[in-house]
Amino acid sequence: FKSVIPSSQHVIGKSGTIYIELDNANTRHYLARMTRRTKVVSKSVQMVDLSMRLLEYFRVPENYNAVRDSLNLS
């Protein structure tokens, strides 16, 4: 990394991994299909892909609010 990243920007440590692990934990929480072995859920590549796309779509507040408002769930 020394040849690519300037020494002033290169940080060695675990301080940046918190955000990555937080995102991984949230994904596992919302997509329990990734962790459950006893439940019968579809683990096909297509269903996992669609589930991930829905999760990312609804993480944007504007997208969630638009769907919520259209369903009168507020």
N, C-alpha and C positions, 0 to 999 in steps of 0.2 A: 504493500500500500504506500510505502514511502515514495515511490517513484510516480504515483498517480495523485495522491492527496497531499497537499502542503502540510507540513508538520504543525502549523498553527490550527488547522482544521481537523487533524487526525486525533480522535479521542479513543483511548482504549479503556474499556470498562463495560459495566452492565447498565449504566444509567439510561441508555436509549432503548433497552429491551423491554422496559415496562410497558410502553405504548404498543409494541408488537404483541406482547403476551395479553394485554388487555383486549385488544381486537380479537385475538384468537379465542379468548374466554367468552367474549360476547357472541362470537360466531357459534361456538359450541353450545352456548345457552339457547340461542334462538333456533339452531338447527340440531335438535336433539338426535336426529337420525344419524348424526356422525358418531355419537357415543353409545347409544343404546344397542345392546345385543339381544335383550330379551323381548323387545317389542317387535312386532311384525310391521316393518315399514319398507317401502321400496328404496333400495339402494342402487337402483340402476343409474348409470352415468347421466342419462337424460333428466331424471327426476332430481338428482343432486344438483345438476347444473341449473335447472329451473328454480330450485329452492334458493340457491345462492344468488341468482339474479333478482328474485323477489325480495330477499333480505336487503340487498344493496339498494334496490329501488326505493323501498320504504324507509331506509335510513335517512333519506333526504326529506327534511320536514315538509317542503313544498309538495312533494309527491304524495306523502301520507295525508296531509291536510286536504288536498284536492279529492282524493278518494273518499276520505272520511266525510267531507262536506257533500259529496255527490250521493252518499248513502244516508245522509241525515243522521249520523251517529254521534254528533257533538252533544 
